[in-house]
Amino acid sequence: MTLKQLKHFRQLSHVTWEALIGDAEVHCVDYTIPGHQRADIGVSVISRKDHAVPGPAVYFMHGGGEIGAGGWGREAGEGS
C-alpha cells in the first residue's frame, strides 16, 4: 500500500461502535497506558454489565497495520 492509496482504503469500510456492539449488554472503558519509550497505548476493557470481579478474561492484541480510526472503529473519547 502506498500513501496515495491510504485515503482510498480508509474510506472503504468504517464500522461504527454501535454496529460492532449492537444491543449487547456490555460496558466499555478506554485507558491509555505507557508503552515503549513512554509512547501512549490505547487499550479498551469490555465487560458484561453484570460482570463481577475476579473473573476470566480474553486478551487480544492487534499486530499492527491498522489504517482506519482508533480501536474498534471509534474516534478517541467515544464509547459506552
Buried (B, 14 or more C-beta within 10 A) or exposed (E): EEEEEEEEEEEEEEEEBEEEBEEEEEEBEBEEEEEEEEEEEBEBEBBEEEEEEEEEEEEEEEEEEEEBBBBBBBEEEBBE
